[in-house]
Amino acid sequence: MTPGAVSVISGGSAGIGLAVAERLAGGGGRIAILGRNRDRLHGARKAVEAAGAGEVLALGADVTKDDEVAAAFRDIEATWGEVHALINAVGPSGAGRFEDLSDDAWLRTFDEGVLSAVRCIRHALPLLRQAQWGRIVNITAISVQHQNTGLIGYTAAKAALTSITKNLAGSLAADGILVNAVAPGPVLTAPIRAAVEAAQGDPDDPYDAHRVMAERFGSAVDLGRVAEPAEVAEVVAFCASAANTYMTGAHLNVDGGSDFT
């Protein structure tokens, strides 16, 4: 990461978001992580500092609440005055088949998976425009391209986020703000670990985790294993960096070869 660059990661206290925060911290990046779990935020702050961050802000914010998002970005503005990269890594709920999901479940899924990113982008834009360069990266999912009937709400929210990414790439091009999406395949984050443990698999073995995911959910990955969060973070870090100078509106698969369409 460019030394001194300011990166904001929503959902940065765990999973892919934390891996991204740690990766962007290397070389002295200034990192703000947004999360609603105070205990996890405290641990994440220590991890990001240990990864080499120049400065860290760990901001308690529920991204389903606009006032809390606004307050977090006021803190960021007061501390640094600009933002170079915003990464939206909050994952929605919404697991379940169509018949399982109530109206409230659908609304919650879109609030978490779509409007959370919209709120962060809205409040980040003035600070992105203050910086010499700006990047937005939205974390989507491979299920947008490879449908899973057990994840209909989750996938619909990620599809909406993909559309927003494409639209913003066009509307923010004149500002020099590049907007991209990264679509992970199965990753060893807490939900997959829980599913693997429930099936009496080994959540620390990416090959065994893939076996369980294949048997239970039909997941097919050419490499025969699930990803570690850090592997996704590498791709996100490039998209969020000054080194990315000409890629915008892209939807990048990081899926182990499960779907290249």
C-alpha positions in Angstrom: 0.0 0.0 0.0 1.1 3.6 -0.6 2.8 4.8 2.6 0.5 7.2 4.4 -2.6 6.4 2.4 -5.8 6.5 4.3 -8.0 3.4 3.9 -11.4 2.8 5.5 -12.7 -0.7 5.8 -16.3 -1.3 6.8 -16.6 -4.7 8.4 -12.9 -4.5 9.1 -12.9 -6.2 12.5 -13.1 -9.8 11.2 -12.9 -12.1 8.1 -12.0 -10.7 4.8 -12.3 -7.1 6.1 -9.7 -7.6 8.8 -7.4 -9.4 6.3 -7.7 -6.3 4.0 -7.0 -3.9 6.8 -3.9 -5.9 7.8 -2.7 -6.0 4.2 -3.2 -2.2 3.6 -1.5 -1.5 6.9 1.8 -2.7 5.6 4.2 0.0 4.8 2.7 2.6 7.2 -0.9 2.9 5.8 -3.4 4.9 7.9 -6.3 2.6 8.6 -9.8 3.1 9.9 -11.8 0.0 10.6 -15.6 0.2 11.2 -17.4 -2.5 13.2 -20.2 -2.8 15.7 -18.6 -5.4 18.0 -16.4 -3.5 20.4 -14.4 -6.6 21.6 -13.6 -7.6 18.0 -12.7 -4.0 17.2 -10.2 -3.9 20.0 -8.5 -7.1 18.8 -8.6 -5.9 15.2 -6.9 -2.7 16.2 -4.0 -4.6 17.8 -3.7 -6.9 14.7 -3.6 -3.9 12.3 -1.1 -2.1 14.4 1.1 -5.2 14.5 0.8 -5.4 10.7 2.6 -2.1 10.4 0.0 0.6 10.2 1.1 4.2 10.7 -2.1 5.1 12.5 -5.3 3.2 13.3 -8.8 4.3 14.1 -11.1 1.6 15.4 -14.6 3.1 15.1 -17.7 1.5 16.6 -20.4 1.9 14.0 -23.4 -0.1 13.0 -23.4 0.5 9.2 -27.2 -0.2 9.1 -27.6 3.2 10.9 -26.8 6.3 8.9 -26.2 8.5 12.0 -23.4 6.1 13.2 -21.8 6.0 9.8 -21.9 9.7 9.5 -20.3 10.1 13.0 -17.5 7.6 12.0 -16.6 9.6 8.9 -16.7 12.9 10.9 -14.0 11.3 13.1 -12.0 10.3 10.1 -12.3 13.8 8.6 -11.2 15.3 11.9 -8.2 13.0 12.1 -6.9 12.9 8.6 -9.1 15.2 6.4 -9.1 12.8 3.4 -9.7 9.2 2.3 -7.8 7.4 -0.4 -9.6 4.1 -0.4 -12.9 2.8 0.9 -13.5 -1.0 1.1 -17.0 -2.2 1.8 -16.6 -5.7 3.3 -19.8 -6.1 5.4 -21.5 -9.3 4.5 -25.3 -9.6 4.6 -27.3 -12.3 6.3 -29.9 -14.0 4.1 -28.9 -17.6 4.0 -31.9 -19.8 3.2 -34.1 -20.8 0.3 -36.8 -18.6 -1.1 -39.5 -20.2 1.0 -37.5 -19.6 4.2 -37.2 -15.8 3.8 -39.8 -13.4 5.2 -40.2 -9.7 4.1 -38.2 -8.7 7.2 -35.4 -11.1 6.3 -35.2 -9.7 2.8 -35.2 -6.1 4.1 -32.5 -7.0 6.6 -30.3 -8.6 4.0 -30.5 -5.6 1.7 -29.9 -3.2 4.5 -26.8 -5.1 5.6 -25.5 -6.0 2.1 -26.4 -3.0 0.0 -27.4 0.0 1.9 -24.5 -0.4 4.3 -22.2 0.2 1.4 -24.3 3.0 0.0 -24.1 4.8 3.4 -20.4 4.4 3.6 -19.8 5.6 0.0 -22.1 8.6 0.5 -20.2 9.8 3.6 -16.8 8.9 2.1 -17.2 10.7 -1.2 -16.3 14.2 0.1 -13.1 12.8 1.7 -12.3 10.8 -1.4 -12.6 13.9 -3.5 -10.2 15.7 -1.1 -7.4 13.2 -1.8 -5.0 13.1 -4.7 -6.5 9.8 -5.8 -9.5 7.7 -4.7 -10.6 4.1 -4.9 -13.7 2.2 -3.8 -13.8 -1.6 -3.6 -17.0 -3.5 -2.9 -16.8 -7.2 -1.8 -19.4 -9.2 -3.7 -19.5 -13.0 -4.1 -19.0 -15.6 -6.7 -22.7 -16.7 -6.2 -23.6 -13.6 -8.3 -22.3 -15.5 -11.3 -22.8 -19.1 -10.0 -26.2 -19.1 -8.4 -27.0 -21.1 -5.2 -30.6 -21.7 -4.3 -29.8 -21.7 -0.6 -28.4 -18.2 -0.8 -31.0 -16.4 -2.7 -31.3 -13.3 -0.5 -27.5 -13.0 0.0 -26.9 -13.4 -3.7 -29.6 -10.9 -4.7 -28.0 -8.3 -2.3 -24.5 -8.9 -3.8 -26.0 -8.6 -7.3 -27.4 -5.2 -6.4 -24.0 -4.2 -5.0 -22.4 -5.3 -8.3 -24.8 -3.0 -10.2 -24.0 -0.1 -7.9 -20.3 -0.7 -8.5 -20.7 -0.6 -12.3 -22.8 2.5 -12.1 -20.5 4.4 -9.8 -17.5 3.5 -11.9 -19.1 5.5 -14.7 -20.4 8.4 -12.6 -17.2 8.9 -10.6 -14.8 8.5 -13.5 -14.7 12.3 -14.0 -13.5 12.6 -10.4 -10.7 10.1 -11.0 -12.2 7.8 -8.4 -11.9 4.1 -9.6 -14.6 1.7 -8.4 -14.3 -2.0 -8.6 -15.8 -5.2 -7.1 -14.0 -8.3 -5.9 -16.0 -11.6 -5.9 -14.6 -14.2 -3.6 -15.4 -17.9 -3.8 -15.6 -19.9 -0.5 -13.3 -18.4 2.1 -12.4 -19.7 5.6 -14.3 -17.0 7.4 -16.5 -17.6 10.5 -19.7 -18.8 8.6 -17.9 -21.4 6.6 -15.9 -22.5 9.6 -19.1 -23.0 11.5 -20.6 -25.0 8.7 -17.5 -27.2 8.4 -17.5 -27.8 12.2 -21.2 -28.7 12.1 -20.4 -31.3 9.5 -17.6 -32.6 11.7 -14.9 -31.4 9.3 -11.7 -29.7 10.0 -12.2 -25.9 9.7 -8.4 -25.3 9.8 -7.8 -27.5 6.7 -8.8 -25.7 3.5 -9.0 -29.0 1.6 -11.3 -30.6 4.1 -13.4 -27.5 4.3 -13.8 -27.7 0.5 -14.9 -31.3 0.8 -17.6 -30.3 3.2 -18.7 -27.3 1.1 -18.9 -29.5 -2.0 -21.0 -32.2 -0.2 -23.4 -29.8 1.5 -23.7 -26.9 -0.9 -22.4 -28.2 -4.2 -19.4 -25.9 -4.2 -16.9 -26.7 -7.0 -13.4 -25.2 -6.9 -10.8 -26.2 -9.4 -8.0 -25.8 -6.9 -9.8 -28.2 -4.5 -9.6 -26.0 -1.4 -11.3 -22.9 0.0 -9.3 -19.6 0.3 -7.7 -18.0 3.2 -8.9 -14.4 3.8 -5.4 -13.1 3.0 -5.6 -14.4 -0.5 -8.6 -12.3 -1.2 -7.1 -9.3 0.5 -4.2 -9.3 -2.0 -6.5 -8.6 -4.9 -8.5 -6.1 -2.9 -5.3 -4.3 -1.9 -4.3 -3.8 -5.5 -7.7 -2.5 -6.5 -7.6 0.0 -3.5 -4.1 1.2 -4.3 -2.5 4.0 -6.3 -0.9 1.3 -8.4 -4.3 0.6 -9.9 -4.5 3.4 -12.5 -6.7 2.2 -15.3 -9.1 -0.5 -14.0 -12.6 0.6 -13.0 -16.0 -1.1 -13.2 -14.4 -4.5 -13.0 -15.9 -7.5 -11.2 -12.9 -9.7 -10.3 -13.3 -13.4 -9.4 -11.1 -14.7 -6.6 -12.6 -18.1 -6.6 -10.0 -20.8 -7.0 -11.3 -21.5 -10.5 -14.9 -22.2 -9.7 -16.4 -19.9 -12.3 -14.7 -17.8 -14.9 -17.7 -16.5 -16.8 
